[in-house]
């Protein structure tokens, strides 16, 4: 009898702990998460100018910086983050696994590049089996772009999968500059710009070459739950995002000044980077189809259910 | 007694699994957060059969085995030297005092610079995790051998080498086994953490990498199947390998009941 009681007790405690999480309720705090890099500049502008705070009375806005997409995805699943920014492939992987979320808007298009210091590597074909390629993680946009290029050139999307090293962008840049652990680094601004300024480091492959066209690098995403329970905040957020994007495009000098507070770079440098050819801030979403078709073909996603209406809250933001 | 222990283990595991599945069936949580045991089992069997998990498991086991063997050899040499020489003893003490409290993961940035990303780096971390507890235990073991054993050996005119092999080794075996157990547990943890930090090295990244990969592709049943394999290996090594060795040696010799 005593045994039975202690057993029941254990079960109650166990299920009590578990039931603590995951309730669907109206919140007073909205959490927005992004990552490191100049592609997220409009978010930093929005935060700095308090655009969102000014239009949402009584709602606290919390800004989080997470180290990688997987962390953002997990935080959104746990209900810790309401709006997250990420690249299209990790969004699609989540969608494919049943994550109830859709794209709010595009944020930026950006030059991405596979960089190397080795003179004798000019194309992908020159990369030998011993060379190591650093990128943020498998399933990241950098990985998917590399797989796209590998499929086009060698008919094998997984050709480089055995030589990947996962490194956050800053670590990858340091590793490439010291020319020791890795041969090549697939990265984004400002790292790709910094690396290209180093004597002897050159680009093997650009993001556009890999995909065969233009694509949105970063998009904003929110869960169904947030979209339905906070329609007013949603529309205020979309407006604020629009204003920030417009601000960067119209006043790059001022924007660069604000951004010096967020990056360890001078104002001129930031201005040069945010107006770099190919660095475009826009709410349009591009490249979705190309990613979906490739990722289905290469078995990164299984689901056939990838209609535009399933992927975007506002379908007319999609531009082919 | 043994069978009883096994039955208890199985009983609790089945009960926990049942609770898990009931919580899943209750539908309180999205399967993205709390996957069904059936999904987890399915993924586990799939990735064992298609070789994905098996290959990573073998990689992890081979690397930990290498690390253990190297550490064992180093530890025996260091402890024997310390037993017979005062200078070596003070060196060993200092080394242990410096290195023993250092978690292997804290050394990771240095190890990356010294060895780069790869096998050597992980082996280094494993040796670091195993060597110091082993040295500590072996030293205690040697010094707790009753002097009379040695005297008996000398009486039989055994050489120093013979005394080491025939008297010191078996007499200190209980301590060696304890050291190995601690070392194994620490190495196993260090290995998984190190693998999760590193990328795949020539297609094999080990169990830690397998879990990391499942995580980035948002495959929770996959993450769980990796964790289950880690648990199973842990139990197998503890309950079977170490217990069997103890039964055949120190228990048989009456050194441990």
Interface residues (C-beta under 8 A of the other chain):
Chain A: X7 X11 X14 X15 X18 X19 X22 X69 X70 X73 X77 X78 X90 X93 X94 X97 X98 X99 X129 X132 X134 X137 X138 X139 X140 X161 X162 X163 X164 X165 X166 X167 X180 X181 X182 X300
Chain B: X15 X19 X23 X28 X29 X30 X31 X32 X33 X112 X116 X117 X198 X199 X200 X202 X203 X212 X213 X215 X216 X217 X218 X219
